[in-house]
């Protein structure tokens, strides 16, 4: 394994990023690759997906997951699309058989280079009924129950079709809740297209409010806010939170901040997702526009109650970095608290790099060192590369356009 981040960037077809990193490598700021632990089991979805969440889409982990989906072409095709758009392969290497699997469900995929199920334009339940259900039509109810326990979407559709008056079974046996939890693990594991297919399926097929909240969060987090479906049953406060995050994601952060300021104060202490989300967004935008992170205690409380809420943990990290003093050595825990759970995340790394650039050389060296350590360990990880690309991007060094073009090229379908 090479210790040169410049060489790694070049072999991944990213010469602009290689040039941007050359000076830091010459200064000796580049970190060292870290050891990677194998998952406790590749047979248990939770262990396998947790390993992928931390280490990105490593080939050996992906093969194990693809094997579990071998008889489910829809789910495997969505997995393949995430792989093609979330990995930076070495040029002309590693893209098969993912391209073949994704090509088999091409009409149901988002545009080239995009991630997330396009729920604003098609219903997951119709996609499942069209692709996943036909091969399973002859399965009896016992087999369908086994399928639901194994989180097979076709099994849910067929069971509902045959037992429209017996859906309490799905809820009472916690089948739906368990499968939604697996979908959240897909999202944590950098598989937002696969995750949002599941989440929109339960939103559209079972009117699941949890599915609706989860699909909105997944699509916002992966940079596809325009894929969020309209839903008249969506709670008003959560709908406002989603709309304002969409506004901010469209580059209208000041407009979102202004709109937030017009909302009436709510002293109720609500624990609903919309209320908490608005508090997080208010804190995030305040720091973005020069605030001193005075809302950090509130954000800490939200993140502590829901430690797998990616947006909450992003905001928590950003505010904690803002309050950390200049001139002090940066503890590894500043990175570990987020990366240890979510792995690399472009928004997290970009915010750390921006904060470091506005503090001092000690901070910038620490962030560059840890980020390059992550990249040398997992050079396929597009999230880490994108964090760097966002930081370096300008008219003279179009690193974002370079990375986008690289991903678009390798995700062309056959």
Secondary structure, 3 states (H helix, E strand, C coil): CCCCHHHHHHHCCCHHHHHHHHHHHHHCCCCCCCCCCCCCCCCCHHHHHHHHHHHCCCHHHHHHHHHHCCCCHHHHHHHHHHHHHHECCCCCCCCCCHHHHHHCCHHHCCCCCCCCCCCCCCCHHHHHHHHHCHHHCCCCHHHHHHHHHCCCHHHHHHHHHHCCCCCHHHHHCCHHHHHHHHHHHHHHCCCHHHHHHHHHHHHHHHCCHHHHHHHHHHHHHCCCHHHCCCCCCCCHHHHHHHHHHHHHHCCCHHHHHHHHHHCCCCCCCCCCHHHHHHHHHHHHHHHHCCCCCCCHHHHHHHHHHCCCCHHHHHHHHHHHHHHCCCCCCCCCHHHHHHHHHHCCCHHHHHHHHHHHHCCCHHHHHHHHHHHHHHHHHCCCEHHHHHHHHHHHCCCCCCHHHHHHHHHHHHCCCC
